[in-house]
Amino acid sequence: MKRLWILMFLLGSIQTTFGQWGDQPMQEKPSWQDRMFFGGGLGLSFSQSYDFVSVSPIVGYRLTQRLATGFNFIYRYTKYKYVTPNFSTNDYGISPFLRYQIYGPLFLHAEYEHLNYQYITYTGETFRQSYNSFLAGGGFFQPVGRNAGFFAVALYNFSYNTPGPNDYYPYGSPWILRAGITAGF
């Protein structure tokens, strides 16, 4: 049961929704506005141990029909209920990415994430620090209508180190799974 809660927390906390991008054909000489795409993500999780809210807007640019780049902005709020008194954190970051569509709905994805996060130690002290990650992997994007779609992506954090007894990292595993539904703007 504990592993299920951890998996649900990870899926909710790192959910990112990607804007409309993929099989849509580009005009022969598209304007810069036609190359832009927008999206966003919302992650929610509520339990007896913590409440979690994540907001992740995204802005991207199609370099070619198959290659896109952009930025994902990250904000996460977590309220820990098992700490007395209750403790809440505000994490924020930015994540430039590069994505290449290999075939149909399948794509390769790489990103560099800079996350400034807050944590509490076993002694009740709070600290803020930055964590940089290089993530790469792949996934698929399935359009559902003109302005919506479903995505799933699995990324590996090549910067991940197993935490020592006094280390506090924002991720509990080198694997990051994201899935969600997109709505284009």
SEMI-158268 format. One record per residue (C-alpha): residue in three letters; x, y, z. Coordinates in steps of 0.2 Angstrom, whole numbers, plus 5000, padded with zeros to 4 digits. Last residue first. Layout:
<rs>
alaXYZ...
</rs>
This chain:
<rs>
phe497751344870gly497851154869ala497151034882thr498250894887ile497850734896gly499050654908ala500550544911arg502250564918leu503450444925ile505150494933trp506450354936pro508050404946ser507050364962gly506550464978tyr506550634970pro506750804978tyr508350754987tyr508750765005asp510450695011asn510850655029pro510750465028gly511450465011pro510350484995thr510650374980asn511250484967tyr510250554952ser511050654938phe510550534924asn508750554929tyr507850424918leu506250484909ala504650384905val503250474895ala501450464893phe500250574884phe498450604880gly497750724868ala496750884866asn496451024854arg495950944837gly495150784843val496050664855pro497850664849gln499050524856phe500750574862phe502050434866gly503550424877gly505350424878gly506850454889ala508050584895leu508250684911phe509750784916ser509450854934asn509951004944tyr509451024962ser509451184972gln509251204990arg508051275004phe508151215022thr506951185036glu507451125053gly506251005062thr507650885069tyr507250755056thr507550885042ile506250985033tyr506351015014gln506251165002tyr506551154983asn507451254970leu507351144954his508351164938glu507851034926tyr508850994910glu507750904897ala507850764884his506350674875leu506250544862phe504550524853leu503250394848pro501550454841gly501950414823tyr503750384822ile505350464829gln504650634836tyr506150724843arg505950824859leu507150954867phe506851024884pro507151174895ser506651144913ile506251284925gly506051284944tyr504951314959asp504651224976asn503551294990thr503451195006ser502251175020phe502451115038asn501151065051pro501751085069thr502050945071val502550855056tyr501350715049lys500350845040tyr501550895027lys500851035015thr501651024998tyr501651164985arg502451144968tyr502851264954ile503751214938phe504051304922asn504251194906phe505251274893gly505351234874thr506051134860ala505351044845leu505950924832arg504850824820gln504050944808thr505551064811leu506051194825arg504351174833tyr504351304847gly503751264865val502951354880ile502451254895pro501451284911ser501751174926val500651184942ser500851064956val499751044971phe500150924986asp499250885002tyr500150775015ser500050625027gln498150595028ser498050615009phe497850734995ser498650734978leu498450854964gly499550884948leu499151014935gly499951034919gly500151154905gly500151184887phe500751304873phe501351284856met502351394844arg502751354826asp501151434819gln501651594828trp503351594821ser502551594803pro502551434794lys503451414777glu502951254769gln501451234782met501751124796pro500850954797gln500050904814asp500850734818gly501550794835trp501350954845gln499851014854gly500451074871phe501350954884thr500550924901thr501850894915gln501450784929ile502850774941ser501950784958gly500450684953leu501450534946leu502650534960phe501350554973met500350404965leu501950304965ile502350344983trp500550304988leu500550134979arg502250094987lys501450125004met500050005000
</rs>
